[in-house]
Amino acid sequence: MVSESNSLTALKVARIKEPGRYGDGGGLYLRVAEYRLKDGTLARSKNWLFRFERNGRDRWMGLGPLKTLSLAEARAKAGDCRKALLDSIDPIEVRRAAKQKLKVDAARSITFKQCAERYIQAHRAGWKNAKHAEQWPATLTRYVYPIIGGLPVASIDTALVTKCIEPIWTEKPETAGRVRGRIESILDWAKARDYRSGDNPARWRGHLQKLLPPRSKLERKKNHHAALPYKTAPEFMAELRKTNDISAIALQFLVLTAARTNEVIGARWTEFDLEAKLWTVPAERMKGGRAHIVPLSEAAVAILQALSRVVGCDYVFPGLRDGKPLSDTAMLMRVRGMRPGLTVHGFRSTFRDWAGDRTNYPRDIIEAALAHAIEDETEAAYRRSTAVDKRRRLMADWARYCAKAPVKGEKVVAIGQGQR
């Protein structure tokens, strides 16, 4: 297999047809191979190889096809390989490292928007409803892409994340919180794909919480103006009871259960155990993605018992269209007609303010009644194991408060207060 240096010529290379290896010298070889096409005819390929010895073993390294590399270019590549060997460097490892660097560079040049689109595509099937799937690209397009969408995902840092969310953190705390969480999820995905490294700059706990005020305080402050003051809740409920249409009835039930709009309008009869006075909202309709058990007061049960079940419709609060639930704007229109400027979601704040100001129920029980998600696993376990019975007393006290105005200066004290 030994050959003299430059023993091949361009003409000879072009004329060689027999399969085999033809040496040019210095470790450079032309390999001619035959293969059969699908139609049965024979075809021929010509490729350049570099042969060298490493640790007592023969190694062959492909340099490229003749149609891409001329004889002169192949000799130049073989020369580079020989130079590497003089420095005890394996040319195959050199090429492998170069390819890996190109791969890493390409990966690190992937933009945040490209990662976001891939993340959404990968997770869309697992999201609980179409609206949720639409909100992801909508919020990212509005608040994130104009700032960091075209930047390499590897370069996203804390300053860029805060630049996205800080302008809306005070004015739209709930939206800002969702945007932050979505950025965090996308960056976690990018790290798992080796597109970036290091800590997640969108992480809240122990990081952004040091830079931005807690959303809970902002939302409570913001919702104060959109929520009914709890001192007027009995008056408001008395007005509602005078109206017998489905939106007013659904709104009464929402106030008494401190539930969200989608939880109420999507309620089905199969979710209720009226004998046990329990309503189990399935996980797919809960904001936190976990089933929520709501203990029902006597007033809430009475509302359900007074309702007529519509044939062919399993929804508790049916809408105008056959088989469909009440519109998500029906209760809002009812509230605006009675108290302009208020929101349906604000009644959760009304309940929260009443429970915090006028009762001695532990914060854990009040938060559990609102189905608020928490990060502390120990506290979450406590809520799941003990909260239902205590929440039953809380919701009964709330229903009694809504039924009539309390005496001035009266303080509603929780049954079993202070017990943990």
Summary of the structure (lengths in Angstrom):
residues: 420
radius of gyration: 35.0
end to end distance: 86.4
largest distance: 111.1
contacts: 1177
relative contact order: 0.06
helix: 54%
strand: 13%
